[in-house]
Amino acid sequence: MPDSRVVLITGGNRGIGRKIAEEFLANGDRVAVTSRNGDAPEGALAVSADVTDSDSVDAAFTEIEEKLGPVEVIVANAGITRDNLLMRMSEDDFSDVIDTNLGGAFRTVRRGITSMIRAKKGRIVLISSVSGLYGVPGQANYSSSKAGLVGLARSITRELGSRGITANVVAPGYVRTEMTDALPEKQQQDYQAAIPAKRFAEPEEVARVVRWIASDEAAYISGAVIPVDGGLGMGH
């Protein structure tokens, strides 16, 4: 088994983030997740953090560093949606989504890279979405925030690529979660019909790609966008 690393997953207490946390735990890593309610997968350290607040992010990192050690892998997964058609979307609904999804990744990475630069090694994985590449009606805010992560990862790669640090984007398509399970059967079928694989992804399928892109095996991949979408967004 490779050396145990300290991994931080924002929004790692539920959904895809939780599966990512479980995947790193199974790999023998020391895992911290940000969680507003203190919930975390068994074996993970739950830290309170609001990714829209730099002081809160700083405090979370300080707690992780004291309890586990310097963070070596960052998975920026925390995100919100405020869907609405563009003509009806409020400025707050646009700016709040950008501030959480894109700004939150920026604040998390900015605080985390100091120890990575010192160690001359680090892995940054930004969780985007097929929505950010393909575009989805009613998601001008969400699609913009998720597309912005691509530019962020590539700027990080240009700045820190010579320091042994990689920054990549994983872009899931439709994933089977409580949210998709709750959709009407007809809507699920319509969505699946548009996907060449004709099914939703399992959360584990996304989590395994994240774990791999953060591994030593992927040391020469940086600034890449890896779709995990069954072919839905091909060419985007």
C-alpha positions in Angstrom: 0.0 0.0 0.0 1.3 3.5 -0.8 2.2 5.9 2.0 -0.8 7.2 3.9 -1.5 10.8 2.8 -3.6 13.5 4.3 -6.7 14.2 2.1 -9.2 17.0 2.4 -12.6 16.7 0.7 -14.8 19.7 0.9 -18.5 18.7 1.0 -17.4 15.2 1.8 -20.2 14.3 4.2 -22.8 13.4 1.6 -23.4 12.3 -2.0 -20.5 12.0 -4.3 -18.2 13.7 -1.8 -18.9 11.0 0.8 -18.1 8.2 -1.7 -14.8 10.0 -2.6 -13.9 10.2 1.1 -14.7 6.4 1.5 -12.5 5.6 -1.5 -9.5 7.4 0.0 -10.2 5.8 3.4 -10.2 2.4 1.8 -6.9 3.3 0.2 -5.4 3.8 3.7 -5.3 7.6 3.6 -6.0 10.0 6.5 -9.1 11.8 5.4 -10.8 15.0 6.6 -14.1 16.3 5.3 -15.8 19.6 5.7 -19.2 19.2 7.1 -21.6 21.8 8.5 -23.4 19.2 10.7 -20.4 17.3 11.9 -21.3 14.2 9.9 -18.5 12.3 8.2 -17.8 8.7 7.0 -16.5 6.4 9.7 -12.8 6.9 10.1 -12.8 10.5 8.6 -12.2 13.7 10.6 -15.1 16.1 10.3 -14.2 19.8 10.3 -16.5 22.7 10.2 -16.0 25.0 7.2 -17.8 27.5 5.2 -16.0 27.7 1.8 -17.4 31.2 1.2 -15.4 32.5 4.2 -11.6 32.6 4.0 -11.2 32.7 7.8 -13.4 29.6 8.2 -11.3 27.8 5.5 -8.1 28.8 7.3 -9.4 27.5 10.6 -10.4 24.2 9.0 -6.9 23.7 7.6 -5.3 24.6 10.9 -7.4 22.0 12.7 -6.5 19.3 10.1 -2.8 20.2 10.2 -2.9 19.8 14.0 -4.7 16.5 14.1 -3.6 14.8 10.9 -0.7 16.7 9.4 -0.2 18.9 6.3 -2.8 18.4 3.6 -1.3 16.6 0.6 -4.5 16.1 -1.5 -7.3 18.6 -1.9 -10.6 17.5 -3.5 -12.8 20.6 -4.0 -16.3 19.2 -4.1 -18.5 21.5 -2.1 -21.2 23.0 -4.3 -24.8 24.4 -4.4 -27.4 24.8 -7.1 -30.0 27.6 -7.5 -31.6 26.7 -10.8 -33.7 29.1 -12.8 -34.0 30.3 -16.3 -31.6 33.2 -17.1 -34.3 35.8 -17.5 -35.7 34.9 -14.0 -32.4 34.4 -12.2 -31.7 36.9 -9.5 -28.2 38.4 -9.0 -28.0 36.7 -5.6 -28.7 33.3 -7.2 -26.0 33.9 -9.7 -23.3 35.3 -7.3 -24.0 32.8 -4.5 -23.5 29.8 -6.7 -20.3 31.3 -8.2 -19.0 32.3 -4.7 -19.6 28.8 -3.3 -18.6 26.6 -6.3 -15.8 28.5 -7.8 -14.8 30.9 -5.1 -14.9 28.1 -2.6 -12.4 26.0 -4.6 -10.2 29.1 -5.0 -10.2 29.8 -1.2 -9.5 26.1 -0.4 -6.7 25.7 -2.9 -5.1 29.0 -2.0 -4.9 28.0 1.7 -3.7 24.5 0.9 -0.9 25.1 -1.6 1.5 26.6 1.0 2.4 23.2 2.5 2.3 21.5 -0.9 4.9 24.0 -2.2 7.0 23.3 0.8 6.8 19.6 0.3 7.3 19.9 -3.5 4.4 17.5 -3.9 0.6 17.8 -4.0 -2.6 16.8 -5.8 -5.5 19.1 -6.4 -8.8 17.7 -7.9 -11.6 20.0 -8.7 -15.1 18.4 -9.1 -16.8 20.0 -12.0 -19.8 18.7 -14.0 -20.9 17.9 -17.5 -23.1 21.0 -17.0 -20.0 23.2 -17.0 -18.9 21.9 -20.4 -22.1 20.9 -22.1 -24.3 23.7 -20.8 -27.7 23.0 -19.2 -30.8 25.2 -19.5 -31.7 26.8 -16.2 -28.1 26.5 -14.9 -26.4 29.6 -16.2 -24.9 30.1 -12.7 -24.0 26.5 -12.0 -22.6 25.9 -15.5 -20.5 29.0 -15.3 -19.1 28.1 -11.9 -18.2 24.6 -13.0 -16.7 25.8 -16.3 -14.6 28.3 -14.3 -12.9 25.3 -12.4 -11.2 24.3 -15.7 -9.5 27.7 -16.0 -8.6 27.6 -12.3 -7.0 24.1 -12.6 -5.0 25.2 -15.7 -3.8 28.4 -14.1 -2.7 26.3 -11.0 -0.9 23.9 -13.4 1.0 26.8 -15.1 2.0 28.3 -11.8 2.8 25.2 -9.8 3.5 22.4 -12.3 7.3 22.6 -11.7 6.7 22.0 -7.9 5.5 18.5 -8.2 1.8 19.7 -7.8 -0.9 18.6 -10.3 -4.3 20.2 -10.7 -7.0 18.3 -12.6 -10.8 18.5 -13.1 -13.2 15.6 -12.9 -16.5 16.2 -14.6 -19.2 13.8 -13.7 -22.4 13.5 -15.7 -25.6 12.2 -14.2 -24.8 10.2 -11.1 -27.2 7.9 -9.3 -27.9 9.6 -6.0 -31.0 10.3 -3.8 -31.6 13.3 -6.0 -31.7 11.4 -9.3 -33.6 8.5 -7.6 -36.3 11.0 -6.7 -36.9 12.1 -10.3 -40.1 10.8 -12.0 -39.5 7.6 -13.9 -40.2 9.2 -17.3 -37.6 12.0 -16.6 -35.0 9.4 -15.6 -35.7 7.5 -18.8 -35.4 10.7 -20.9 -32.1 11.6 -19.3 -30.7 8.1 -19.8 -31.8 8.1 -23.4 -29.4 11.0 -24.1 -26.4 9.2 -22.5 -24.6 6.8 -24.8 -24.0 4.4 -21.9 -27.8 4.4 -21.3 -27.5 4.6 -17.5 -26.5 6.9 -14.7 -23.0 6.6 -13.1 -22.7 4.9 -9.8 -21.1 7.3 -7.2 -18.2 4.8 -6.8 -17.3 5.2 -10.5 -16.7 8.9 -10.0 -14.8 8.3 -6.7 -12.4 5.8 -8.2 -11.4 8.3 -10.9 -10.8 11.0 -8.3 -8.6 8.6 -6.2 -6.6 7.6 -9.3 -6.0 11.1 -10.6 -4.6 11.9 -7.2 -2.3 8.9 -7.2 1.4 8.7 -8.1 0.3 6.8 -11.2 -1.2 10.0 -12.6 1.8 12.2 -11.7 2.3 13.4 -15.3 -1.3 14.4 -15.8 -2.2 18.0 -15.0 -4.6 20.6 -16.3 -6.8 17.8 -17.7 -10.5 17.5 -17.7 -11.6 13.9 -17.1 -15.3 13.3 -18.0 -17.1 10.5 -16.1 -20.3 10.9 -17.9 -21.0 7.8 -20.0 -20.2 9.8 -23.2 -22.8 12.4 -22.6 -20.6 15.5 -23.1 -18.2 14.1 -25.8 -16.1 16.8 -27.4 -16.9 19.5 -24.9 
